[in-house]
Amino acid sequence: MKRPHLVLAIASLAIAAPPGAFAQETVCVPGADLLLVNGRIHTMDGDSRVVSSVHILGDRFAAVGGEPRPTACTEVVDLGGRTAVPGLIDNHNHIVLLGLRPGHDVRLENARSIDEALETLAAKAAALPPGEWITSIGGFDPNHLVPPPGEPRLPTLDELDQALPEYPVYLQLSFAGPAVTNSAGKAFFEERGIEVGDDGSIAGGFETPNPSTRALHALRELQTFEDQKRGLLDAMRYAASLGLTTHFDQGGFPATGTPADGAAHFDPVSAYEPLLALHREGRLINRVRLNFLHMEDDPETPGLRARLDNAFPEFGDDMLRVVGIGEFTAGSSPIVLAPTPAWENGTRLVAQAGWRNENHSLTPTDFVTIIDGWQRIHESLPPPGISELRWVLAHAPFITEEFAVKLRDLGGGVSVLGGWRWLTGTAEQNGPPFRMLVDLGVPVGMSSDGMQISPMNPWIGLYYAVTGRNARGEPINAGQTLERYKALGLYTAANGWFLKEENQLGTIEVGKLADLAVLSADYFDPDAVPDDAIPSIRSVLTIVDGKIVHREL
């Protein structure tokens, strides 16, 4: 959305004034002229400049550093010496799915004890009428709720009852449980034939439907379209409170509309309606970029063909834009262990159509299948093949140097994450090789892969990238950590490449879109912010498209 940078109106001749006398009036447009002063503003540009002021006119940075030049219309914000950085970009997450969560979602990723989790849930409930559902589905794990040497566990029914006596509660791990509820929730679920233990536990697991997915389905049946819009706005407000300003959404598994659907399933058409409605209403407070996920067994991939024939890549505006296909191209399995006919054909179609493509890698061998498959398709096409399409391998915890170089030479990049390994990683299930990828010159940027198996909070991901330690404090990624500045660069400047918007986003430079976060503490100073305090960093002022969307100062 575009706005005038500044509006100056000259009043007409006043009737009572003598000939030749004019009255001049300045009419200011609220939010169109913003000056931040007295800060330590890390631009993350090519020169690593740190400036004390930035001037924003409309949706762009108009001046970065130098002598501030406010006008009569300028709103001046004194940062009081605080640290500011470009708005953080999450290059691979599922913000649309998070917005579709039933009930009033609460992110529990930041809790460091059962008591903190209960306090977080109660704080959400305090702002709502009694009887509203309080939920947290995915993105957290018992590993961080009970510090060592305690045994990880979820809150119990009794604990939830004491903290939220007037609200039904549903907490679910990962895609398909297990889950836990309180007495009010237990009564609701048991009325629908869903088994709940005396301690509030609800069984779950990979096989679906199971009691957790049946409970999730029951809650989804309560939702209205307005609930979904509110849920997406809540998700964006939470992101803004962390300094996240842009999400690259990777879609969801095709839903069946039955109790077999887990937290990562959605209807591939209707799921986007709340997002589109908020965009039409001018109410988006984060930027959203979209990849369309495709899973189909038919080797002819008719769904993907229809998408490529009837949609436009990179279509949209600065707040909402389509980018490409991913994180799956075709086939029925999220793990590409062999180049099935559907995957091979679908990948070729995406290349021939000139779209960006993204596949995820999770195992010690699937990246070999994917990169070798891309290489074959590249070599079968006229130059430049796929080398200018910016194809991306996501996660890639086990990628080797040989295949990282292959991917780099194909013009591809790697989206890496930290929060997932922080949450549940071990010395065997560790990675990704941050240091190796950066040293090889592979385009690499950070993501959360939130919100099913991983936290959204980028500061948790940065903690893992800097320390290599999981939620239990165990070092699991030795030799692959990054210094703080380089790590933050993967959430800012480097991520412009993944959006094909490096000339618009990721750094604070004159002419770029004005996204910025003022931090609660100086991330760059290890004396002021020891490693263990990195996950607690928040934004006290977040600006998106030149507008303040979150403010605590």
Number of C-alpha atoms within 10 A of each C-alpha: 10 9 14 11 16 17 13 12 11 11 12 10 14 11 9 7 10 9 9 6 11 14 10 12 11 12 14 15 16 13 19 21 27 24 21 22 22 16 20 20 27 19 24 22 16 8 7 11 15 19 17 21 22 25 26 28 23 23 25 23 23 20 19 22 18 11 11 16 9 13 11 9 18 20 17 15 15 14 21 12 13 18 22 30 26 30 30 31 32 33 29 29 24 22 24 28 26 26 24 24 25 25 22 20 23 22 22 23 24 19 18 16 18 20 15 14 22 18 15 17 23 19 14 14 23 11 8 13 10 13 13 14 20 23 23 22 27 27 26 29 22 20 22 24 26 21 16 12 7 9 10 16 13 21 23 16 21 16 16 24 18 12 19 22 17 16 23 24 27 27 25 29 23 22 22 29 26 20 27 25 29 29 21 20 22 24 14 17 21 12 10 11 11 19 19 23 12 13 16 21 24 26 19 21 17 12 9 16 18 23 25 32 29 25 27 26 20 18 18 16 10 10 14 11 12 10 18 23 19 17 23 24 20 17 23 26 19 17 26 28 22 27 32 31 27 28 26 27 26 25 28 23 21 17 16 12 13 12 19 19 22 25 27 21 18 21 14 15 8 9 18 17 14 22 22 14 14 16 17 10 9 11 11 21 24 25 21 24 25 26 22 21 23 24 23 20 15 16 15 16 22 13 15 22 14 10 15 19 10 9 10 14 19 17 14 12 13 16 17 22 19 20 23 26 27 27 26 28 28 30 23 17 13 16 17 23 16 14 16 16 16 20 28 20 20 27 27 21 19 21 20 16 13 16 21 24 25 27 25 22 25 18 17 13 17 20 28 20 15 23 20 16 17 23 18 12 19 19 13 11 13 9 10 11 19 26 16 13 19 22 26 24 25 26 27 24 21 18 24 17 13 9 14 25 16 17 25 21 13 22 18 27 24 29 25 27 30 32 31 27 26 29 25 19 22 18 14 8 15 22 25 25 22 26 16 17 22 17 8 12 12 19 22 24 29 31 29 31 28 25 26 24 23 26 27 31 28 29 25 28 29 29 25 30 31 23 22 26 25 26 25 19 15 14 17 21 25 13 12 18 23 19 13 18 14 18 23 26 21 26 27 30 25 24 28 20 19 26 24 15 13 16 14 19 25 31 29 29 23 17 16 20 24 28 32 29 28 28 21 18 19 18 23 16 11 13 9 11 16 11 17 13 15 22 19 16 20 22 25 21 23 31 24 26 26 24 21 17 18 21 14 10 12
